[in-house]
């Protein structure tokens, strides 16, 4: 799923949010518990607003895909 497919006013379950984020449902529970992702508990289920998912995605910094990372190789002997 892409950011464009997340509807800000939609309400998502844990499993749906995990699918949107590309992670396991337990990871979503952990992010809620750690305060990284805002959710409301309705009965026994957690509900997450799409705008909260978008906000979380905007606050997480990901390294650019297919871009070389600056890795310190000073401790690696030359061959």
LUMNU-821801 format. One record per residue (C-alpha): residue number from 1; residue in one letter; x, y, z. Coordinates in Angstrom, 2 decimals. Example, Ala and Ser with C-alpha at 12.3 -4.5 7.8 and 13.67 -1.06 7.14 Angstrom:
// residues 2
nr 1; rest a; x 12.30; y -4.50; z 7.80
nr 2; rest s; x 13.67; y -1.06; z 7.14
END
This chain:
// residues 79
nr 1; rest x; x 0.00; y 0.00; z 0.00
nr 2; rest x; x 1.08; y 3.56; z -0.62
nr 3; rest x; x 0.46; y 6.74; z 1.32
nr 4; rest x; x -1.98; y 7.78; z -1.40
nr 5; rest x; x -4.20; y 4.77; z -0.71
nr 6; rest x; x -4.65; y 5.68; z 2.99
nr 7; rest x; x -7.88; y 7.59; z 3.54
nr 8; rest x; x -7.48; y 10.22; z 6.31
nr 9; rest x; x -11.01; y 9.80; z 7.65
nr 10; rest x; x -11.18; y 6.01; z 7.37
nr 11; rest x; x -10.99; y 3.87; z 10.50
nr 12; rest x; x -8.56; y 0.95; z 10.35
nr 13; rest x; x -8.17; y -2.17; z 12.46
nr 14; rest x; x -4.83; y -3.42; z 13.76
nr 15; rest x; x -4.53; y -5.91; z 10.89
nr 16; rest x; x -5.45; y -3.31; z 8.27
nr 17; rest x; x -2.93; y -0.87; z 9.75
nr 18; rest x; x -0.25; y -3.56; z 9.77
nr 19; rest x; x -0.98; y -4.18; z 6.09
nr 20; rest x; x -0.75; y -0.44; z 5.34
nr 21; rest x; x 2.55; y -0.13; z 7.20
nr 22; rest x; x 3.97; y -3.38; z 5.86
nr 23; rest x; x 4.62; y -4.84; z 9.29
nr 24; rest x; x 3.22; y -7.46; z 11.68
nr 25; rest x; x 0.15; y -6.75; z 13.83
nr 26; rest x; x 2.29; y -7.13; z 16.98
nr 27; rest x; x 4.48; y -4.28; z 15.72
nr 28; rest x; x 1.39; y -2.07; z 15.45
nr 29; rest x; x 0.40; y -2.96; z 19.04
nr 30; rest x; x 3.94; y -2.06; z 20.17
nr 31; rest x; x 3.84; y 1.28; z 18.34
nr 32; rest x; x 0.51; y 2.07; z 20.04
nr 33; rest x; x 1.86; y 1.05; z 23.45
nr 34; rest x; x 5.03; y 3.13; z 22.95
nr 35; rest x; x 2.96; y 6.16; z 21.93
nr 36; rest x; x 4.33; y 6.23; z 18.38
nr 37; rest x; x 0.91; y 5.58; z 16.81
nr 38; rest x; x -2.33; y 7.03; z 18.16
nr 39; rest x; x -5.30; y 4.65; z 18.48
nr 40; rest x; x -8.57; y 4.41; z 20.38
nr 41; rest x; x -9.82; y 1.29; z 22.07
nr 42; rest x; x -13.42; y 0.49; z 21.17
nr 43; rest x; x -14.56; y -2.42; z 23.31
nr 44; rest x; x -11.72; y -4.91; z 23.01
nr 45; rest x; x -10.51; y -3.70; z 19.60
nr 46; rest x; x -8.14; y -0.88; z 18.73
nr 47; rest x; x -9.22; y 1.53; z 15.98
nr 48; rest x; x -6.76; y 3.76; z 14.14
nr 49; rest x; x -7.74; y 6.79; z 12.06
nr 50; rest x; x -6.16; y 7.06; z 8.65
nr 51; rest x; x -4.86; y 10.53; z 9.54
nr 52; rest x; x -2.95; y 8.97; z 12.46
nr 53; rest x; x -1.37; y 6.44; z 10.10
nr 54; rest x; x -0.40; y 9.25; z 7.72
nr 55; rest x; x 0.97; y 11.29; z 10.62
nr 56; rest x; x 3.04; y 8.32; z 11.77
nr 57; rest x; x 4.39; y 7.78; z 8.26
nr 58; rest x; x 5.30; y 11.46; z 8.03
nr 59; rest x; x 7.19; y 11.35; z 11.32
nr 60; rest x; x 9.25; y 8.26; z 10.47
nr 61; rest x; x 12.40; y 8.95; z 8.52
nr 62; rest x; x 13.37; y 6.27; z 6.05
nr 63; rest x; x 16.67; y 6.27; z 4.19
nr 64; rest x; x 16.22; y 6.78; z 0.46
nr 65; rest x; x 15.78; y 3.53; z -1.43
nr 66; rest x; x 18.71; y 2.46; z -3.63
nr 67; rest x; x 20.91; y 5.24; z -2.31
nr 68; rest x; x 24.36; y 4.32; z -0.99
nr 69; rest x; x 24.74; y 4.79; z 2.74
nr 70; rest x; x 27.76; y 6.52; z 4.24
nr 71; rest x; x 29.51; y 3.65; z 5.96
nr 72; rest x; x 32.71; y 4.18; z 7.94
nr 73; rest x; x 35.23; y 1.75; z 6.46
nr 74; rest x; x 38.31; y 3.25; z 8.13
nr 75; rest x; x 38.64; y 0.17; z 10.35
nr 76; rest x; x 38.54; y -2.24; z 7.41
nr 77; rest x; x 41.96; y -3.17; z 6.02
nr 78; rest x; x 42.48; y -2.56; z 2.31
nr 79; rest x; x 42.89; y -5.62; z 0.11
END
